[in-house]
Amino acid sequence: MAAQLNEAADAYYNGRGELMTDFEWDALFDRLKALEDETGVVLDESPTHRVSADDVAGQKEPHEYPALSLAKTKKVADVAKWSEGRPIWLSWKLDGLTLVVTYENGRLAKVVTRGDGHTGTNITHLAPGIGGIPRTVACGGHLVVRGEAVISYADFDAFCAQSQEEYANPRNLASGSLTLKDVDELRQRRLRWIPFTLVHADEPLASWGACMDHLEKVGLSSVERELVREPTVAALQGAIDRWTEKVTSKANPYPVDGLVVCYDDVAYARTGSVTGHHATRAGLAFKWQDETAATELERIEWSCAVASISPVAVFRPVQLEGTVVKRASLCNISECERLGIGGKGTGIEVIKANKIIPKVVKVTKKVGALEVPSRCPVCGAATVVDGGADGVTKRLQCTNPTCAARELRKFMRFVSKDGMDIDGLAGETLAKFVNRGWVRTFGDIYRLGAHRREIAEMEGFGERSAEKIVAAIEAARVRGAPQFLVALSIPLCGIDVAKRLLGAYGVKDLFAKARESAHPADLFSQGEDVFAAIDGIGPGKSSAFVRWCADEKNMAVVEDVLSQVTLDEYKAAAGGRCNGLVFVVTGDVHHYANRDALKAYVESQGGKVAGSVSSKTSFLINNDVTSSSSKNTKAKALGVPIISEDEFVSRFGS
């Protein structure tokens, strides 16, 4: 058991795929712990007395303060007993990677992975690619903070839809991300570091609550938390029920695998003993009891995605965590084989992992055999089973390189925030429409309104959802020209390149010039270099753009989409009212048509617009100047002026 648990934990912590579910790991761990308690024998390699370490490559570094693991329980009565009647805090047990961040005199000094709790890997060079780790904070002296690097469910879905690789869950993607060397590539995965405890500060802080308030004051947005002053079983049950509701209702965007319980009295928490890798009073992990349901498999559906054709179990509906569940992804063929999935009538056990994601955890009776389709369910081309990116995981792939399902990542870029920004079409939703054959080109996205009634009848949608999707599509018929170029997935054409090209040519003139240059009358001319002289473009980007435009199929797509939308031409910086200034925009606007219009104006006046407040921010624009939002709080901590839209117009606008 110990070896099996260690192998699964090693894969889990290092992004190499899931060898067993959390449900299975916890059950096996509890069995091992009970056996050790019964026999008094504990092996050196037992996971009950050791911490799984990440294997992130790089310079190893000992922790100034050991990052010990927490004892865990699934019983509210155990939490009440552990509290000893003292005030305690509840906070999310975020499911990501623990990073220890150190600041010296307000400046970022280092970022180190948790490692084995005593020694980690220095990844300071990756900090610019991880959200939530500012380069400076409003605090002097020596500051050490422990937090979790996580990926939201929405960002996970969006990334997977565009990726050529498969990841079991956000935790799996996050752990694999720290092996990257390119900061820009890491930034695309949208990791966010959320502090969950203050390890050291030079200021004397007697309570855990005061410690967390201190983090907020210096500019670090910390984990959500709640104080339970009198932790009786009844009071704790009520509090835990409220947190459970946040999970099941998806009010929390990040994956969690329980709650962390800690004493408010910091001095008392330090008086506990250390057993193995646990500090008895440092904290307690509360994990939910997974509700399981037995059911029977009705069929396997095969759903196309970017990397493969994925099996989805459709089973007799069951009640789980207050909802009806009748579908669960099986990820790939290897997972089906591991579980022993058969055909119709196969008995299975299902849970909602972390109260959210339906998951098949066990086959109780296999009936028949798994039938793997020989034809793609979207385009009808032949399929092939390959070993996947890791050469081990078996996945089913369509052999048609132009299959609409294999183009999903391009559709995802088209509707993304950086592209045409069509709300409600991220991740699985767009994939469902592709699988139904409704979306084969970019233009088809704007014709989805013709399927409104069918969308409303789909599982998980309804009239309201269908109306919202159609409304979002209609709203996206007017967009900026730079966003349009980005949406088309033209090689090397990001938002900066798009603006530089459109600063020199209007949209139609740009495409016309590219087409003309792709087939120059003078065979000795360098047609592909036609845009190379534009500042920031050069021959490589110019060639990539011209070659893309030389493809008749691509230009047909452009004409199709242009027949569906109206583009606002891009105007390069024409003034200097915002020159050298960095703005952050939050909340609703009323003077400008929308926030994008305000951002466009700032850029036209030589300014920049950032997504989050930092020490480099010149002004935060928020019509609710006095709100206690996280951006306002951070701006105040950093001394960044908060101005309303009207004040912006009077000072910088026209």
CORWONOR-V614851 format. One record per residue. N is the residue number from 1. RES is the residue in one small letter. PHI is phi in radians with two decimals (999 if undefined). PSI is psi in whole degrees, 0 to 359 (NA if undefined). D_FIRST is the distance of its C-alpha to the first C-alpha in whole Angstrom. Layout:
N:RES:PHI:PSI:D_FIRST + N:RES:PHI:PSI:D_FIRST
This chain:
1:m:999:318:0 + 2:a:-1.07:315:4 + 3:a:-1.11:319:6 + 4:q:-1.12:317:5 + 5:l:-1.15:318:6 + 6:n:-1.14:321:9 + 7:e:-1.12:316:10 + 8:a:-1.15:319:11 + 9:a:-1.15:321:12 + 10:d:-1.07:316:14 + 11:a:-1.14:319:16 + 12:y:-1.09:313:16 + 13:y:-1.36:348:18 + 14:n:-2.14:20:20 + 15:g:1.15:31:21 + 16:r:-1.85:27:20 + 17:g:1.66:166:19 + 18:e:-1.77:116:17 + 19:l:-1.52:337:14 + 20:m:-2.73:156:13 + 21:t:-1.29:164:15 + 22:d:-1.00:320:15 + 23:f:-1.03:313:15 + 24:e:-1.20:320:12 + 25:w:-1.12:313:10 + 26:d:-1.06:318:12 + 27:a:-1.12:317:11 + 28:l:-1.22:322:7 + 29:f:-1.06:315:8 + 30:d:-1.11:322:11 + 31:r:-1.10:316:9 + 32:l:-1.14:316:7 + 33:k:-1.08:318:10 + 34:a:-1.12:321:12 + 35:l:-1.16:320:10 + 36:e:-1.14:318:11 + 37:d:-1.12:324:15 + 38:e:-1.27:318:15 + 39:t:-1.65:338:15 + 40:g:1.35:9:16 + 41:v:-1.83:125:13 + 42:v:-2.23:116:12 + 43:l:-1.23:152:11 + 44:d:-1.03:325:13 + 45:e:-1.58:9:11 + 46:s:-1.09:131:9 + 47:p:-1.19:349:10 + 48:t:-1.31:346:11 + 49:h:-2.30:21:14 + 50:r:-2.51:159:14 + 51:v:-1.89:128:16 + 52:s:-1.18:137:15 + 53:a:-1.90:148:18 + 54:d:-1.36:158:21 + 55:d:-2.01:38:22 + 56:v:-1.09:128:26 + 57:a:-1.26:147:28 + 58:g:2.47:187:31 + 59:q:-1.25:121:32 + 60:k:-1.38:148:30 + 61:e:-2.61:131:31 + 62:p:-1.24:145:30 + 63:h:-1.34:139:30 + 64:e:-1.12:322:33 + 65:y:-2.23:118:31 + 66:p:-0.96:138:27 + 67:a:-1.70:83:25 + 68:l:-1.38:156:23 + 69:s:-1.49:168:20 + 70:l:-1.86:143:21 + 71:a:-1.17:154:19 + 72:k:-2.22:157:19 + 73:t:-2.63:159:20 + 74:k:-2.05:10:21 + 75:k:-2.01:129:24 + 76:v:-1.08:324:27 + 77:a:-1.07:325:28 + 78:d:-1.14:322:26 + 79:v:-1.13:317:27 + 80:a:-1.08:318:31 + 81:k:-1.13:316:30 + 82:w:-1.09:325:28 + 83:s:-1.16:336:32 + 84:e:0.99:27:34 + 85:g:1.37:2:37 + 86:r:-1.51:153:37 + 87:p:-1.02:134:38 + 88:i:-2.31:161:35 + 89:w:-1.96:144:34 + 90:l:-1.94:138:32 + 91:s:-2.59:167:31 + 92:w:-1.15:140:29 + 93:k:-1.64:87:25 + 94:l:-1.14:141:26 + 95:d:-1.77:85:24 + 96:g:-2.64:223:25 + 97:l:-2.14:129:25 + 98:t:-1.33:128:26 + 99:l:-2.17:138:29 + 100:v:-1.81:120:31 + 101:v:-1.99:131:35 + 102:t:-2.08:134:38 + 103:y:-2.06:141:41 + 104:e:-2.13:118:44 + 105:n:0.91:41:48 + 106:g:1.50:357:47 + 107:r:-1.99:143:46 + 108:l:-1.07:125:42 + 109:a:-1.79:315:41 + 110:k:-2.88:157:37 + 111:v:-2.24:125:34 + 112:v:-2.26:135:31 + 113:t:-1.22:162:27 + 114:r:-1.15:324:25 + 115:g:1.05:231:23 + 116:d:-1.69:12:21 + 117:g:1.71:335:23 + 118:h:-1.95:328:25 + 119:t:-2.37:132:26 + 120:g:-2.22:188:27 + 121:t:-1.93:132:29 + 122:n:-1.33:116:32 + 123:i:-2.15:33:33 + 124:t:-0.96:327:36 + 125:h:-1.13:340:38 + 126:l:-1.59:353:36 + 127:a:-0.94:321:37 + 128:p:-1.10:342:40 + 129:g:-1.63:1:38 + 130:i:-2.03:120:36 + 131:g:-1.16:151:38 + 132:g:1.55:0:38 + 133:i:-1.97:87:39 + 134:p:-1.21:153:42 + 135:r:-1.25:332:44 + 136:t:-2.36:153:46 + 137:v:-2.31:160:46 + 138:a:-1.49:63:48 + 139:c:-2.71:133:47 + 140:g:-1.61:178:48 + 141:g:1.30:204:47 + 142:h:-1.78:120:43 + 143:l:-2.24:124:40 + 144:v:-2.12:125:37 + 145:v:-2.27:136:35 + 146:r:-1.87:135:31 + 147:g:-2.66:175:31 + 148:e:-2.00:129:29 + 149:a:-1.55:116:30 + 150:v:-2.26:163:29 + 151:i:-2.17:129:31 + 152:s:-1.19:159:32 + 153:y:-1.05:320:32 + 154:a:-1.13:316:35 + 155:d:-1.19:326:35 + 156:f:-1.10:313:32 + 157:d:-1.07:317:33 + 158:a:-1.13:318:36 + 159:f:-1.17:315:35 + 160:c:-1.10:328:33 + 161:a:-1.19:337:36 + 162:q:-1.82:352:37 + 163:s:-1.59:155:35 + 164:q:-1.58:357:34 + 165:e:-1.99:161:30 + 166:e:-1.92:142:28 + 167:y:-2.27:140:26 + 168:a:-1.20:325:23 + 169:n:-2.90:172:24 + 170:p:-1.00:324:26 + 171:r:-1.10:319:23 + 172:n:-1.12:318:23 + 173:l:-1.18:318:26 + 174:a:-1.08:316:27 + 175:s:-1.15:323:24 + 176:g:-1.25:339:26 + 177:s:-1.23:332:29 + 178:l:-1.33:358:29 + 179:t:-1.55:353:29 + 180:l:-1.26:154:32 + 181:k:-1.90:337:35 + 182:d:-1.57:118:38 + 183:v:-1.11:321:39 + 184:d:-1.12:321:41 + 185:e:-1.16:321:38 + 186:l:-1.13:319:35 + 187:r:-1.05:327:38 + 188:q:-1.13:340:38 + 189:r:-1.51:354:34 + 190:r:1.00:44:36 + 191:l:-1.18:142:33 + 192:r:-2.27:130:34 + 193:w:-1.60:124:33 + 194:i:-2.06:111:33 + 195:p:-1.06:136:34 + 196:f:-2.11:353:32 + 197:t:-2.84:147:33 + 198:l:-1.59:118:36 + 199:v:-1.48:318:34 + 200:h:-2.69:139:38 + 201:a:-2.53:149:41 + 202:d:-1.21:334:45 + 203:e:-1.26:140:46 + 204:p:-1.30:117:45 + 205:l:-2.23:117:43 + 206:a:-1.49:338:42 + 207:s:-2.16:155:40 + 208:w:-1.14:323:37 + 209:g:-1.07:318:40 + 210:a:-1.14:324:42 + 211:c:-1.08:315:40 + 212:m:-1.22:323:39 + 213:d:-1.09:323:43 + 214:h:-1.09:319:43 + 215:l:-1.07:318:41 + 216:e:-1.11:319:43 + 217:k:-1.14:326:46 + 218:v:-1.48:355:46 + 219:g:1.92:18:45 + 220:l:-1.97:115:41 + 221:s:-1.32:116:40 + 222:s:-1.79:175:37 + 223:v:-1.12:148:34 + 224:e:-1.14:145:35 + 225:r:-2.68:162:35 + 226:e:-2.57:134:37 + 227:l:-1.59:130:38 + 228:v:-1.97:105:37 + 229:r:-1.27:321:40 + 230:e:-2.13:89:39 + 231:p:-1.37:64:36 + 232:t:-1.32:168:36 + 233:v:-1.02:316:34 + 234:a:-1.12:315:36 + 235:a:-1.14:318:37 + 236:l:-1.17:320:33 + 237:q:-1.07:318:33 + 238:g:-1.11:316:36 + 239:a:-1.14:315:35 + 240:i:-1.14:325:31 + 241:d:-1.09:322:33 + 242:r:-1.15:319:35 + 243:w:-1.20:323:33 + 244:t:-1.09:321:31 + 245:e:-1.08:324:34 + 246:k:-1.11:326:34 + 247:v:-1.28:309:31 + 248:t:-1.18:331:32 + 249:s:-1.54:0:35 + 250:k:1.08:29:34 + 251:a:-1.22:335:36 + 252:n:-1.70:121:34 + 253:p:-1.34:348:34 + 254:y:-1.84:150:31 + 255:p:-1.21:137:27 + 256:v:-2.33:156:25 + 257:d:-2.23:33:22 + 258:g:2.47:199:24 + 259:l:-2.18:152:26 + 260:v:-1.84:132:27 + 261:v:-1.97:130:28 + 262:c:-2.53:156:30 + 263:y:-1.27:144:33 + 264:d:-1.28:327:37 + 265:d:-1.36:101:38 + 266:v:-1.09:317:37 + 267:a:-1.08:318:38 + 268:y:-1.15:321:36 + 269:a:-1.06:332:33 + 270:r:-1.44:353:33 + 271:t:-1.49:352:33 + 272:g:-1.21:164:30 + 273:s:-1.55:166:28 + 274:v:-1.94:121:25 + 275:t:-2.04:115:21 + 276:g:1.08:243:19 + 277:h:-1.94:20:19 + 278:h:-2.01:135:21 + 279:a:-1.73:119:25 + 280:t:-1.08:332:25 + 281:r:-1.97:5:28 + 282:a:-1.21:335:28 + 283:g:2.80:170:27 + 284:l:-2.41:138:24 + 285:a:-1.71:122:22 + 286:f:-1.76:124:23 + 287:k:-2.04:141:21 + 288:w:-1.22:147:23 + 289:q:-1.26:121:21 + 290:d:-1.29:125:21 + 291:e:-1.44:123:24 + 292:t:-1.88:155:23 + 293:a:-2.46:136:25 + 294:a:-1.60:138:25 + 295:t:-2.70:184:28 + 296:e:-2.16:141:29 + 297:l:-1.25:131:29 + 298:e:-1.68:320:33 + 299:r:-2.96:168:33 + 300:i:-1.95:124:32 + 301:e:-1.71:146:34 + 302:w:-1.97:115:34 + 303:s:-1.91:128:35 + 304:c:-1.39:140:36 + 305:a:-2.39:183:35 + 306:v:-1.05:310:36 + 307:a:-1.50:331:34 + 308:s:-2.86:177:33 + 309:i:-1.76:112:33 + 310:s:-1.71:139:30 + 311:p:-1.38:139:29 + 312:v:-2.20:125:30 + 313:a:-1.41:126:29 + 314:v:-1.95:121:32 + 315:f:-2.31:170:31 + 316:r:-1.03:127:33 + 317:p:-0.98:140:33 + 318:v:-2.35:158:31 + 319:q:-1.57:125:32 + 320:l:-2.44:127:29 + 321:e:0.90:37:30 + 322:g:1.47:5:33 + 323:t:-2.27:161:34 + 324:v:-1.55:128:34 + 325:v:-2.10:133:32 + 326:k:-2.50:7:32 + 327:r:-2.48:149:31 + 328:a:-2.72:133:28 + 329:s:-1.20:141:27 + 330:l:-1.87:6:25 + 331:c:1.21:296:25 + 332:n:-2.79:177:25 + 333:i:-1.17:324:25 + 334:s:-1.06:320:22 + 335:e:-1.15:321:20 + 336:c:-1.08:318:22 + 337:e:-1.20:322:21 + 338:r:-1.08:318:17 + 339:l:-1.36:335:18 + 340:g:1.47:36:20 + 341:i:-1.11:133:24 + 342:g:-1.99:220:27 + 343:g:-1.86:200:30 + 344:k:-0.99:135:32 + 345:g:1.65:352:31 + 346:t:-1.08:129:27 + 347:g:-1.40:132:25 + 348:i:-2.39:159:23 + 349:e:-1.99:138:22 + 350:v:-2.21:144:23 + 351:i:-2.27:172:23 + 352:k:-1.93:101:25 + 353:a:-1.01:129:22 + 354:n:0.91:33:23 + 355:k:1.24:6:26 + 356:i:-2.19:305:28 + 357:i:-1.67:117:26 + 358:p:-1.04:136:26 + 359:k:-2.61:134:23 + 360:v:-1.44:124:22 + 361:v:-1.95:346:18 + 362:k:-2.81:144:18 + 363:v:-1.82:121:20 + 364:t:-1.65:335:21 + 365:k:-2.72:115:24 + 366:k:-1.51:131:25 + 367:v:-2.17:122:28 + 368:g:1.22:200:30 + 369:a:-2.28:156:29 + 370:l:-1.21:126:29 + 371:e:-1.76:116:32 + 372:v:-1.66:123:32 + 373:p:-1.16:142:36 + 374:s:-1.61:352:38 + 375:r:-2.22:144:41 + 376:c:-1.17:130:40 + 377:p:-1.22:347:41 + 378:v:-1.67:308:43 + 379:c:-1.94:348:45 + 380:g:1.48:2:45 + 381:a:-1.27:164:44 + 382:a:-1.12:150:42 + 383:t:-1.92:163:38 + 384:v:-2.52:144:36 + 385:v:-1.67:124:32 + 386:d:-2.18:177:31 + 387:g:-1.53:2:28 + 388:g:1.30:181:28 + 389:a:-1.10:329:29 + 390:d:-1.58:0:26 + 391:g:1.29:4:26 + 392:v:-2.13:312:23 + 393:t:-1.19:122:23 + 394:k:-1.39:127:26 + 395:r:-2.36:150:28 + 396:l:-1.69:130:32 + 397:q:-2.22:150:35 + 398:c:-1.45:138:39 + 399:t:-1.52:354:41 + 400:n:-1.48:110:44 + 401:p:-1.15:341:44 + 402:t:-1.81:13:46 + 403:c:-1.02:134:44 + 404:a:-1.00:325:45 + 405:a:-1.15:325:41 + 406:r:-1.30:346:40 + 407:e:-1.63:10:43 + 408:l:-0.98:321:41 + 409:r:-1.08:329:40 + 410:k:-1.25:321:44 + 411:f:-1.11:322:45 + 412:m:-1.13:321:42 + 413:r:-1.18:323:44 + 414:f:-1.05:317:48 + 415:v:-1.57:356:47 + 416:s:-1.17:169:45 + 417:k:-1.01:322:46 + 418:d:-1.32:341:48 + 419:g:-1.69:236:49 + 420:m:-1.45:358:51 + 421:d:0.89:65:49 + 422:i:-1.78:105:49 + 423:d:-1.19:139:47 + 424:g:1.61:0:44 + 425:l:-1.96:22:44 + 426:a:-1.39:159:41 + 427:g:0.90:236:37 + 428:e:-1.12:329:37 + 429:t:-1.05:309:40 + 430:l:-1.13:323:42 + 431:a:-1.06:322:39 + 432:k:-1.12:321:40 + 433:f:-1.21:323:44 + 434:v:-1.13:316:43 + 435:n:-1.12:334:41 + 436:r:-1.48:357:44 + 437:g:1.47:9:47 + 438:w:-1.41:335:49 + 439:v:-2.12:110:48 + 440:r:-2.11:341:49 + 441:t:-2.40:167:51 + 442:f:-1.03:320:51 + 443:g:-1.07:330:54 + 444:d:-1.08:334:53 + 445:i:-1.07:322:51 + 446:y:-1.36:352:54 + 447:r:-1.80:9:55 + 448:l:-1.15:341:52 + 449:g:-1.01:333:54 + 450:a:-1.17:343:55 + 451:h:-1.87:19:52 + 452:r:-0.97:315:52 + 453:r:-1.13:320:52 + 454:e:-1.17:323:50 + 455:i:-1.09:317:47 + 456:a:-1.07:332:48 + 457:e:-1.54:352:47 + 458:m:-1.27:150:44 + 459:e:-1.06:131:40 + 460:g:1.51:4:40 + 461:f:-1.94:264:43 + 462:g:1.74:171:46 + 463:e:-1.04:315:50 + 464:r:-1.11:316:49 + 465:s:-1.11:318:47 + 466:a:-1.09:319:49 + 467:e:-1.13:320:52 + 468:k:-1.12:318:50 + 469:i:-1.12:314:49 + 470:v:-1.10:320:52 + 471:a:-1.11:320:54 + 472:a:-1.13:322:52 + 473:i:-1.14:317:53 + 474:e:-1.11:321:56 + 475:a:-1.15:334:56 + 476:a:-1.54:11:55 + 477:r:-1.40:353:58 + 478:v:-2.17:115:59 + 479:r:-2.55:165:57 + 480:g:-1.30:148:58 + 481:a:-1.04:320:59 + 482:p:-1.07:320:56 + 483:q:-1.10:325:53 + 484:f:-1.09:314:55 + 485:l:-1.10:319:54 + 486:v:-1.12:320:51 + 487:a:-1.09:334:50 + 488:l:-1.34:354:51 + 489:s:1.05:41:48 + 490:i:-1.29:129:51 + 491:p:-0.92:135:49 + 492:l:1.16:10:50 + 493:c:-1.84:85:51 + 494:g:-1.56:188:50 + 495:i:-1.12:324:52 + 496:d:-1.17:314:53 + 497:v:-1.10:318:55 + 498:a:-1.03:316:56 + 499:k:-1.17:324:58 + 500:r:-1.17:318:59 + 501:l:-1.15:316:60 + 502:l:-1.35:346:62 + 503:g:-1.28:341:64 + 504:a:-1.79:330:66 + 505:y:-2.41:149:66 + 506:g:-1.25:167:66 + 507:v:-0.99:305:63 + 508:k:-1.15:321:66 + 509:d:-1.14:325:67 + 510:l:-1.10:312:64 + 511:f:-1.18:322:63 + 512:a:-1.10:317:67 + 513:k:-1.12:320:67 + 514:a:-1.15:318:63 + 515:r:-1.14:319:65 + 516:e:-1.11:320:68 + 517:s:-1.31:337:66 + 518:a:-1.23:335:64 + 519:h:-2.30:68:67 + 520:p:-1.15:143:69 + 521:a:-1.15:323:73 + 522:d:-1.57:108:73 + 523:l:-1.10:345:71 + 524:f:-1.65:357:71 + 525:s:-1.39:159:70 + 526:q:-1.68:73:66 + 527:g:-1.02:323:66 + 528:e:-1.26:349:62 + 529:d:-1.67:13:63 + 530:v:-1.01:329:65 + 531:f:-1.80:5:63 + 532:a:-1.09:331:62 + 533:a:-1.35:346:65 + 534:i:-1.17:133:63 + 535:d:-0.96:125:62 + 536:g:1.52:1:58 + 537:i:-1.73:290:58 + 538:g:1.36:172:59 + 539:p:-1.13:324:59 + 540:g:-1.11:309:55 + 541:k:-1.20:323:55 + 542:s:-1.08:313:58 + 543:s:-1.08:317:58 + 544:a:-1.09:319:54 + 545:f:-1.19:314:56 + 546:v:-1.11:316:59 + 547:r:-1.09:321:57 + 548:w:-1.11:319:55 + 549:c:-1.26:341:59 + 550:a:-1.27:344:60 + 551:d:-1.43:120:58 + 552:e:-1.04:325:60 + 553:k:-1.13:320:57 + 554:n:-1.12:318:56 + 555:m:-1.22:329:59 + 556:a:-1.13:322:59 + 557:v:-1.12:317:56 + 558:v:-1.04:312:58 + 559:e:-1.09:321:61 + 560:d:-1.09:311:59 + 561:v:-1.17:319:57 + 562:l:-1.07:334:61 + 563:s:-1.30:347:62 + 564:q:-1.82:342:60 + 565:v:-2.26:166:60 + 566:t:-2.07:128:62 + 567:l:-1.86:136:61 + 568:d:-1.49:119:63 + 569:e:-1.10:145:64 + 570:y:-1.47:136:62 + 571:k:-2.01:121:65 + 572:a:-1.15:163:64 + 573:a:-0.85:119:65 + 574:a:-1.97:353:68 + 575:g:-2.51:180:69 + 576:g:-2.22:23:67 + 577:r:-1.12:333:67 + 578:c:-1.99:16:63 + 579:n:-1.01:127:63 + 580:g:1.41:2:61 + 581:l:-1.81:149:59 + 582:v:-2.07:124:56 + 583:f:-1.99:151:55 + 584:v:-2.14:131:52 + 585:v:-1.98:131:53 + 586:t:-2.47:156:51 + 587:g:1.37:184:52 + 588:d:-1.37:155:55 + 589:v:-2.15:158:59 + 590:h:-2.30:333:62 + 591:h:-1.33:316:64 + 592:y:-1.61:159:62 + 593:a:-1.05:321:61 + 594:n:-2.85:180:58 + 595:r:-1.15:326:56 + 596:d:-1.07:322:56 + 597:a:-1.14:320:59 + 598:l:-1.12:316:59 + 599:k:-1.07:318:57 + 600:a:-1.08:321:59 + 601:y:-1.14:315:62 + 602:v:-0.98:314:60 + 603:e:-1.17:326:60 + 604:s:-1.19:342:63 + 605:q:-1.84:19:64 + 606:g:1.49:6:62 + 607:g:-1.64:178:60 + 608:k:-2.20:152:56 + 609:v:-2.10:123:53 + 610:a:-1.86:163:50 + 611:g:-1.54:340:47 + 612:s:-2.46:156:46 + 613:v:-1.34:135:48 + 614:s:-2.54:183:48 + 615:s:-1.17:344:50 + 616:k:-1.52:351:52 + 617:t:-1.22:132:53 + 618:s:-1.51:317:57 + 619:f:-2.58:143:57 + 620:l:-1.80:123:55 + 621:i:-1.70:116:56 + 622:n:-2.63:119:56 + 623:n:-1.16:341:58 + 624:d:-1.74:75:56 + 625:v:-1.04:327:57 + 626:t:-1.67:7:56 + 627:s:-1.17:163:53 + 628:s:-1.83:30:50 + 629:s:-1.10:163:48 + 630:s:-1.09:323:45 + 631:k:-1.19:317:48 + 632:n:-1.09:317:51 + 633:t:-1.05:315:49 + 634:k:-1.19:321:47 + 635:a:-1.07:317:51 + 636:k:-1.11:320:52 + 637:a:-1.13:326:50 + 638:l:-1.64:359:51 + 639:g:1.31:24:55 + 640:v:-1.50:126:55 + 641:p:-1.10:136:58 + 642:i:-1.86:121:57 + 643:i:-2.19:152:60 + 644:s:-1.40:169:61 + 645:e:-1.11:320:62 + 646:d:-1.09:319:65 + 647:e:-1.15:323:65 + 648:f:-1.06:314:64 + 649:v:-1.07:318:66 + 650:s:-1.18:330:69 + 651:r:-1.64:323:68 + 652:f:-2.21:346:67 + 653:g:-1.55:186:67 + 654:s:-2.32:NA:70
